[in-house]
Amino acid sequence: MERVATTFRDDLERVGRWIDEYFAYPERFRVLPAVRPGEVIAALPESAPEAGESFDRIMDDFERIVVPATTHWNHPRFFAYFATSAAPAAIAAEALAATIDVKAMLWRTSPAATELEQVTMRWLAQLMGLPDGWTGIIYDTASVAGFTAMAAAREALDLGIRERGMSGRDVPALRIYITDQTHSHIEKAAIALGVGQANVVRVPCDAEFRMRPDALASRIRSDVAAGMRPMAIVATAGTTSTTSTDPVREIARIAREHRAWLHVDAAYAGVAAIVPEFRWLLDGIECADSLAVNPHKWMFVPMDCSALYLKDEASVRRAFRLTPEFILTGGENDVVNYMEYGIQLGRRFRALKLWFVLRSLGAEGIRAKLRQHIALAQEFASWVRGEPGWEVLAPHPLSAVCFRSTSVDNERLMEAVNDTGEIFISHTKIDGVYALRLAIGNLRTQREDVEAAWSVLRREAAKLEHAVV
């Protein structure tokens, strides 16, 4: 036993050294790998080994095959999508969670996982200024949180769908209201729940890409007159493309009038409400029914950790509670059994890494980083505005900026920039215009990293412009 323990300790020490060097010298890695499809497959054997291999050999192949073919989301010059990162304390927590390997189904299957989740959800709610009494549950992603909220919204209509389904019955068409800025997972939820894509209604936006309450009210009135049933409205605080925020309070008034569920998707921007001067992002949240926030997006918790907050948690239990006999192990009363809050039975101990981050960084440490990222984004936008041949295409209240070159093809520019491996950016379309998108959110990103991104963008644009001439 001593030999095995010592070997395992040596293995962990090698992993620890690798992680430490990974964070200390990120410049060693291309942000976007220079690989072609199928290269990793070709580098690996056709079949699993019959005999076990040494940990050193496995780690050697990890460094030789896996790392060079990795898109490094944890790199300080990763600016694509919503840049994310993992705090060191959270990485340690993930190792501990894997070690104890609990399955947080019932309270009894892991009292610590259940109750630590309750505590961390309360802490986070307090930091964001959510109403007292709201309950948080951790899921893997905002897609699952959104699906769960839509399932609760459908159950709240009291149409007997849980028991009798939707097929072969006289059930009115159920409608979900979004905008063209709403994340696609809501549409997927409509597909999965039998609501159907055709019943996902896109409400027009204003000039700042926010849902127009007047247009929403008009669409709902028309649908009700046609015999349809409003099921849910999805407002967004920090849209994926432009980080715009819908007017939740005005939308809530319309939702109440028609008894429709109001879900607020704040997967990216919600954590910014931890900063007092950005508490406006969740203005009117007390009027909503549910809220999704992703600590794994901009709170330095590694993937995956998404929180769904509910005004009335019983609404989700009504939609999902189903306890098979084989899972029952005791008669505890008044405890939380998280298997009743979604389709998943076994659940990972995700609250542990969130707890480690909240304690290791503290509220002030998190606020300082969020402020820094927002300030860097504003500075980047000022550089774009001040440079001839460039323009900003949308408001940028937070840490993402949509912009473009007016001199070259922006799709080719993005490809050229990303092909350098020095940085990684993504794109979106705004009113049909191809827009480059730079998002700042990595724990380790500094001003010099953003300066480097701007330098690469201008350099590659100049090359393209010269090639055209």
C-alpha positions as CSV (number, residue, x, y, z in Angstrom):
1,M,0.0,0.0,0.0
2,E,2.9,2.4,0.8
3,R,4.3,1.9,-2.7
4,V,1.0,2.7,-4.4
5,A,0.5,5.8,-2.2
6,T,4.0,7.0,-3.0
7,T,3.5,6.5,-6.7
8,F,0.2,8.3,-6.7
9,R,1.8,11.2,-4.8
10,D,4.5,11.4,-7.5
11,D,1.9,11.4,-10.2
12,L,0.1,14.3,-8.5
13,E,3.3,16.2,-8.1
14,R,4.0,15.9,-11.9
15,V,0.5,17.1,-12.7
16,G,0.9,20.0,-10.2
17,R,4.1,21.1,-11.8
18,W,2.6,21.0,-15.2
19,I,-0.4,23.1,-14.1
20,D,1.9,25.6,-12.4
21,E,4.0,26.0,-15.5
22,Y,1.0,26.2,-17.7
23,F,-0.3,29.3,-15.9
24,A,3.2,30.8,-15.4
25,Y,4.2,30.7,-19.1
26,P,1.1,30.9,-21.2
27,E,3.1,32.4,-24.1
28,R,4.5,28.9,-24.8
29,F,1.1,28.0,-26.3
30,R,-0.8,29.1,-29.4
31,V,-4.3,30.1,-28.3
32,L,-5.8,28.4,-31.3
33,P,-4.0,25.2,-32.3
34,A,-2.5,24.7,-35.8
35,V,-4.1,21.3,-36.4
36,R,-6.3,19.8,-39.0
37,P,-9.4,17.6,-38.4
38,G,-8.4,14.0,-37.8
39,E,-4.8,14.7,-36.6
40,V,-5.5,13.7,-33.0
41,I,-7.3,10.5,-34.1
42,A,-4.4,9.6,-36.4
43,A,-1.9,10.1,-33.5
44,L,-3.7,7.6,-31.3
45,P,-3.9,3.7,-31.4
46,E,-6.9,2.0,-33.0
47,S,-7.7,0.2,-29.8
48,A,-7.4,0.6,-26.1
49,P,-4.3,-1.1,-24.5
50,E,-4.6,-4.6,-23.2
51,A,-2.1,-3.9,-20.4
52,G,-2.0,-0.9,-18.2
53,E,0.6,1.8,-19.0
54,S,2.6,4.0,-16.7
55,F,1.4,7.4,-15.6
56,D,4.5,9.0,-17.0
57,R,3.9,7.6,-20.5
58,I,0.3,8.7,-20.4
59,M,1.4,12.2,-19.3
60,D,4.0,12.3,-22.1
61,D,1.3,11.6,-24.6
62,F,-0.9,14.2,-23.0
63,E,1.8,16.8,-23.6
64,R,2.7,15.5,-27.0
65,I,-0.8,14.9,-28.5
66,V,-3.5,16.6,-26.5
67,V,-1.9,20.0,-25.5
68,P,-0.8,21.1,-29.0
69,A,-4.3,20.3,-30.3
70,T,-6.1,22.2,-27.6
71,T,-7.9,25.5,-28.0
72,H,-6.6,27.2,-24.8
73,W,-9.7,28.7,-23.1
74,N,-7.6,29.4,-20.1
75,H,-5.1,31.5,-22.0
76,P,-5.1,35.3,-21.1
77,R,-5.3,36.1,-24.9
78,F,-8.4,34.0,-25.5
79,F,-10.9,36.7,-26.4
80,A,-13.5,34.7,-28.3
81,Y,-17.1,33.9,-27.3
82,F,-17.3,34.7,-23.6
83,A,-13.7,34.4,-22.3
84,T,-13.6,32.1,-19.3
85,S,-10.9,30.9,-16.9
86,A,-10.3,28.7,-13.9
87,A,-9.0,30.0,-10.6
88,P,-6.3,27.7,-9.1
89,A,-8.4,27.1,-6.0
90,A,-11.2,25.8,-8.1
91,I,-8.9,23.4,-9.9
92,A,-7.8,22.0,-6.6
93,A,-11.5,21.7,-5.7
94,E,-12.2,19.7,-8.8
95,A,-9.5,17.2,-7.9
96,L,-11.1,16.9,-4.4
97,A,-14.6,16.4,-5.8
98,A,-13.3,13.7,-8.2
99,T,-11.6,12.0,-5.2
100,I,-14.6,11.8,-3.0
101,D,-16.8,11.2,-6.1
102,V,-20.2,11.8,-4.5
103,K,-23.5,11.5,-6.4
104,A,-25.7,14.3,-5.1
105,M,-29.1,12.8,-5.8
106,L,-30.7,12.6,-2.4
107,W,-29.7,14.5,0.8
108,R,-28.6,11.1,2.2
109,T,-26.3,10.3,-0.8
110,S,-24.2,13.3,0.1
111,P,-25.3,15.6,2.9
112,A,-22.3,17.9,2.4
113,A,-22.8,18.3,-1.3
114,T,-26.5,19.1,-0.8
115,E,-26.1,21.6,2.0
116,L,-22.9,23.3,0.6
117,E,-24.9,23.9,-2.6
118,Q,-27.7,25.5,-0.6
119,V,-25.1,27.7,1.2
120,T,-23.2,28.8,-1.9
121,M,-26.4,29.6,-3.8
122,R,-27.5,31.8,-0.9
123,W,-24.1,33.5,-0.8
124,L,-24.1,34.2,-4.5
125,A,-27.7,35.4,-4.4
126,Q,-26.8,37.9,-1.6
127,L,-23.8,39.2,-3.6
128,M,-26.0,39.8,-6.7
129,G,-28.7,41.4,-4.7
130,L,-31.4,38.9,-5.5
131,P,-34.7,38.9,-3.5
132,D,-34.8,37.1,-0.1
133,G,-36.4,33.7,-0.4
134,W,-35.2,32.9,-4.0
135,T,-33.7,29.5,-4.3
136,G,-30.7,28.5,-6.4
137,I,-29.9,25.1,-7.9
138,I,-26.7,24.3,-9.8
139,Y,-26.9,22.7,-13.2
140,D,-24.1,22.1,-15.8
141,T,-25.0,24.9,-18.2
142,A,-27.5,27.7,-18.9
143,S,-29.0,25.5,-21.6
144,V,-30.1,23.0,-19.0
145,A,-31.1,25.7,-16.6
146,G,-33.2,27.3,-19.4
147,F,-34.7,24.0,-20.3
148,T,-35.7,23.4,-16.7
149,A,-37.2,26.9,-16.4
150,M,-39.2,26.3,-19.6
151,A,-40.4,23.0,-18.2
152,A,-41.6,24.7,-15.0
153,A,-43.3,27.4,-17.2
154,R,-45.2,24.7,-19.1
155,E,-46.2,22.9,-15.9
156,A,-47.4,26.2,-14.4
157,L,-50.1,26.4,-17.1
158,D,-51.8,23.5,-15.3
159,L,-52.8,21.8,-18.5
160,G,-52.1,18.3,-17.2
161,I,-49.1,17.9,-19.6
162,R,-47.0,16.1,-17.1
163,E,-49.5,13.2,-16.8
164,R,-51.2,13.2,-20.2
165,G,-48.7,14.7,-22.5
166,M,-49.4,17.0,-25.5
167,S,-50.1,14.6,-28.3
168,G,-53.6,13.3,-29.1
169,R,-55.2,16.1,-27.0
170,D,-56.9,19.4,-27.6
171,V,-54.1,21.6,-26.2
172,P,-53.7,25.2,-27.4
173,A,-50.5,26.2,-29.1
174,L,-48.1,27.3,-26.4
175,R,-46.0,30.4,-27.2
176,I,-42.5,31.4,-26.0
177,Y,-41.4,35.0,-26.7
178,I,-37.7,35.9,-27.3
179,T,-35.7,38.2,-29.6
180,D,-33.2,37.6,-32.3
181,Q,-30.6,38.3,-29.6
182,T,-31.8,35.5,-27.3
183,H,-29.5,32.5,-26.9
184,S,-30.4,29.5,-29.1
185,H,-30.9,27.1,-26.1
186,I,-34.4,28.5,-25.5
187,E,-35.4,27.4,-29.0
188,K,-33.9,24.0,-28.3
189,A,-35.9,23.8,-25.1
190,A,-39.0,24.5,-27.1
191,I,-38.1,21.6,-29.4
192,A,-37.4,19.2,-26.6
193,L,-40.6,20.1,-24.6
194,G,-42.9,19.6,-27.6
195,V,-43.7,23.3,-27.9
196,G,-42.1,23.5,-31.3
197,Q,-39.9,26.0,-33.2
198,A,-42.9,27.5,-34.9
199,N,-44.2,28.7,-31.5
200,V,-41.0,30.5,-30.6
201,V,-41.9,34.1,-31.4
202,R,-39.2,36.7,-32.1
203,V,-40.1,40.1,-30.7
204,P,-38.4,43.1,-32.4
205,C,-35.6,45.0,-30.7
206,D,-34.9,48.7,-30.4
207,A,-31.8,50.4,-31.7
208,E,-29.7,49.1,-28.7
209,F,-30.8,45.4,-29.4
210,R,-33.2,45.3,-26.4
211,M,-36.6,43.7,-26.5
212,R,-39.4,46.2,-27.3
213,P,-42.1,45.9,-24.6
214,D,-44.7,47.5,-27.0
215,A,-43.9,44.9,-29.7
216,L,-44.1,42.1,-27.1
217,A,-47.5,43.3,-25.9
218,S,-48.8,43.5,-29.5
219,R,-47.6,40.0,-30.4
220,I,-49.1,38.5,-27.3
221,R,-52.5,40.2,-27.9
222,S,-52.5,38.8,-31.4
223,D,-51.7,35.3,-30.3
224,V,-54.3,35.3,-27.5
225,A,-56.9,36.5,-30.0
226,A,-56.0,33.6,-32.2
227,G,-56.5,31.1,-29.4
228,M,-52.9,30.6,-28.5
229,R,-51.5,30.4,-24.9
230,P,-48.6,32.5,-23.8
231,M,-46.3,30.2,-21.9
232,A,-43.1,32.1,-21.3
233,I,-41.2,35.2,-22.0
234,V,-37.4,35.1,-22.0
235,A,-35.6,38.4,-21.3
236,T,-31.8,38.6,-21.4
237,A,-29.4,40.6,-19.2
238,G,-26.2,40.6,-21.3
239,T,-27.0,39.1,-24.7
240,T,-24.5,36.8,-26.3
241,S,-23.8,39.0,-29.4
242,T,-23.8,42.5,-28.0
243,T,-24.3,42.2,-24.2
244,S,-27.5,44.3,-24.4
245,T,-30.0,44.1,-21.5
246,D,-33.7,43.8,-22.0
247,P,-36.1,46.0,-19.9
248,V,-37.0,43.3,-17.4
249,R,-39.4,45.5,-15.3
250,E,-41.5,46.5,-18.3
251,I,-41.5,43.0,-19.7
252,A,-42.6,41.6,-16.3
253,R,-45.7,43.8,-16.3
254,I,-46.8,42.3,-19.6
255,A,-45.9,38.8,-18.3
256,R,-48.1,39.3,-15.2
257,E,-51.0,40.5,-17.3
258,H,-51.0,37.4,-19.4
259,R,-49.9,35.0,-16.6
260,A,-46.8,34.0,-18.6
261,W,-43.6,32.8,-16.9
262,L,-40.7,35.3,-17.1
263,H,-37.3,33.8,-17.3
264,V,-34.2,36.0,-17.3
265,D,-31.1,34.7,-19.0
266,A,-28.1,36.4,-17.3
267,A,-25.7,33.6,-17.9
268,Y,-22.8,35.9,-18.8
269,A,-23.7,39.3,-17.2
270,G,-25.4,38.2,-14.1
271,V,-22.3,38.0,-12.0
272,A,-21.5,41.6,-12.8
273,A,-24.3,42.5,-10.5
274,I,-21.9,41.6,-7.7
275,V,-20.3,45.0,-8.5
276,P,-22.6,47.7,-6.9
277,E,-22.4,50.1,-9.9
278,F,-23.6,47.3,-12.2
279,R,-26.5,46.2,-10.0
280,W,-28.8,47.8,-12.7
281,L,-28.3,44.8,-14.9
282,L,-30.8,42.9,-12.7
283,D,-33.2,45.7,-12.3
284,G,-36.7,44.3,-12.0
285,I,-35.5,40.8,-11.3
286,E,-37.9,40.6,-8.3
287,C,-40.7,40.6,-10.8
288,A,-39.3,37.5,-12.7
289,D,-39.9,33.8,-12.0
290,S,-36.5,32.5,-12.7
291,L,-32.9,33.6,-13.5
292,A,-29.9,31.8,-15.0
293,V,-26.4,32.8,-14.1
294,N,-23.1,31.0,-15.0
295,P,-20.3,31.3,-12.5
296,H,-18.2,29.3,-15.1
297,K,-18.4,32.2,-17.5
298,W,-17.2,35.2,-15.7
299,M,-16.5,34.2,-12.1
300,F,-13.4,32.1,-12.6
301,V,-15.1,28.8,-11.8
302,P,-14.1,26.0,-14.3
303,M,-16.7,24.5,-16.6
304,D,-19.4,23.5,-15.7
305,C,-21.4,25.5,-13.1
306,S,-24.6,27.2,-13.9
307,A,-27.1,28.5,-11.3
308,L,-30.8,28.6,-11.8
309,Y,-32.6,30.9,-9.3
310,L,-36.3,30.5,-8.7
311,K,-38.9,32.6,-7.0
312,D,-40.8,29.4,-6.2
313,E,-38.7,26.3,-6.3
314,A,-41.8,24.1,-5.9
315,S,-42.6,25.0,-9.5
316,V,-39.6,22.9,-10.7
317,R,-40.4,20.0,-8.4
318,R,-43.9,19.9,-9.8
319,A,-42.4,19.4,-13.2
320,F,-39.8,16.8,-12.4
321,R,-40.4,15.1,-9.1
322,L,-40.4,11.3,-9.6
323,T,-38.8,9.0,-7.0
324,P,-38.2,5.4,-8.0
325,E,-38.4,2.9,-5.2
326,F,-34.9,1.6,-5.7
327,I,-33.4,5.0,-4.8
328,L,-35.2,5.4,-1.4
329,T,-32.9,4.8,1.5
330,G,-34.4,6.6,4.5
331,G,-37.1,8.7,5.9
332,E,-35.5,12.2,6.3
333,N,-38.1,14.9,6.2
334,D,-37.7,18.6,5.3
335,V,-34.5,18.0,3.3
336,V,-33.5,18.9,-0.2
337,N,-33.2,16.1,-2.7
338,Y,-31.7,17.6,-5.8
339,M,-32.8,14.8,-8.1
340,E,-36.2,16.4,-7.9
341,Y,-35.1,19.5,-9.6
342,G,-34.5,18.3,-13.2
343,I,-34.0,15.3,-15.5
344,Q,-30.7,14.3,-14.0
345,L,-30.5,11.7,-11.2
346,G,-26.8,11.7,-10.3
347,R,-25.2,15.1,-9.9
348,R,-21.6,16.2,-9.6
349,F,-20.4,18.1,-6.5
350,R,-20.2,21.4,-8.4
351,A,-20.8,23.5,-5.3
352,L,-17.3,22.6,-4.0
353,K,-15.4,24.6,-6.7
354,L,-17.8,27.6,-6.3
355,W,-17.2,27.5,-2.6
356,F,-13.4,27.5,-3.1
357,V,-13.6,30.4,-5.5
358,L,-15.8,32.5,-3.2
359,R,-13.5,31.9,-0.3
360,S,-10.2,32.2,-2.0
361,L,-10.9,35.4,-4.0
362,G,-13.5,36.9,-1.7
363,A,-16.2,39.3,-2.9
364,E,-13.8,42.1,-3.2
365,G,-11.3,40.1,-5.3
366,I,-14.1,39.1,-7.7
367,R,-15.4,42.7,-7.9
368,A,-11.8,44.0,-8.6
369,K,-11.4,41.5,-11.5
370,L,-14.8,42.3,-13.0
371,R,-14.1,46.1,-12.8
372,Q,-10.7,45.5,-14.5
373,H,-12.2,43.5,-17.3
374,I,-14.9,46.1,-18.0
375,A,-12.4,49.0,-17.9
376,L,-10.1,47.1,-20.4
377,A,-13.0,46.6,-22.7
378,Q,-13.9,50.3,-22.6
379,E,-10.3,51.2,-23.3
380,F,-10.2,48.8,-26.2
381,A,-13.4,50.3,-27.7
382,S,-11.8,53.8,-27.4
383,W,-8.8,52.5,-29.4
384,V,-11.1,51.2,-32.1
385,R,-13.0,54.5,-32.3
386,G,-9.9,56.5,-32.4
387,E,-8.3,54.6,-35.3
388,P,-9.2,55.6,-38.9
389,G,-10.8,52.6,-40.8
390,W,-12.3,51.0,-37.7
391,E,-15.7,51.3,-36.0
392,V,-17.6,50.1,-32.9
393,L,-20.9,48.5,-33.9
394,A,-22.9,48.2,-30.7
395,P,-23.0,49.5,-27.1
396,H,-20.5,47.8,-24.9
397,P,-21.5,48.3,-21.2
398,L,-19.6,45.3,-20.0
399,S,-16.5,43.4,-21.1
400,A,-17.3,42.5,-24.8
401,V,-16.9,44.8,-27.8
402,C,-18.4,44.4,-31.2
403,F,-16.4,46.2,-33.9
404,R,-15.1,45.9,-37.5
405,S,-12.6,47.2,-40.0
406,T,-14.2,49.4,-42.7
407,S,-11.2,48.8,-45.0
408,V,-11.0,45.0,-45.4
409,D,-13.2,41.9,-45.4
410,N,-13.8,41.2,-41.7
411,E,-14.3,37.5,-42.1
412,R,-10.9,37.2,-43.8
413,L,-9.5,39.4,-41.1
414,M,-10.8,37.2,-38.3
415,E,-9.3,34.1,-40.0
416,A,-6.0,35.8,-40.4
417,V,-5.9,37.0,-36.8
418,N,-6.8,33.6,-35.4
419,D,-4.4,31.8,-37.7
420,T,-1.5,33.6,-36.0
421,G,-2.2,31.6,-32.8
422,E,-1.3,34.8,-30.9
423,I,-4.9,35.6,-29.9
424,F,-8.4,34.1,-30.6
425,I,-11.5,36.2,-31.3
426,S,-14.9,35.4,-32.6
427,H,-17.6,37.1,-34.6
428,T,-21.4,37.8,-34.7
429,K,-23.7,39.6,-37.1
430,I,-25.4,42.8,-36.1
431,D,-28.3,43.9,-38.4
432,G,-26.8,41.7,-41.1
433,V,-23.3,43.2,-40.7
434,Y,-20.4,40.9,-40.0
435,A,-18.9,42.1,-36.7
436,L,-15.7,41.1,-34.9
437,R,-16.1,40.4,-31.3
438,L,-13.5,40.7,-28.5
439,A,-14.5,39.5,-25.0
440,I,-12.4,39.9,-21.9
441,G,-13.0,37.6,-19.0
442,N,-9.9,35.6,-18.1
443,L,-8.6,35.9,-14.6
444,R,-5.1,36.4,-15.9
445,T,-5.7,38.9,-18.7
446,Q,-3.9,42.1,-18.3
447,R,-3.7,45.4,-20.3
448,E,-0.7,44.1,-22.2
449,D,-2.8,41.2,-23.5
450,V,-5.5,43.5,-24.8
451,E,-2.8,45.8,-26.3
452,A,-1.4,42.7,-28.1
453,A,-4.8,41.9,-29.5
454,W,-5.2,45.3,-30.9
455,S,-1.7,45.2,-32.4
456,V,-2.4,41.9,-34.1
457,L,-5.7,43.1,-35.5
458,R,-4.2,46.3,-37.0
459,R,-1.2,44.4,-38.3
460,E,-3.3,41.7,-40.1
461,A,-5.7,44.3,-41.4
462,A,-2.8,46.2,-42.9
463,K,-1.5,43.1,-44.6
464,L,-4.9,42.4,-46.1
465,E,-5.3,46.0,-47.2
466,H,-1.9,45.9,-48.8
467,A,-2.7,42.6,-50.6
468,V,-5.8,44.1,-52.1
469,V,-3.9,47.2,-53.3
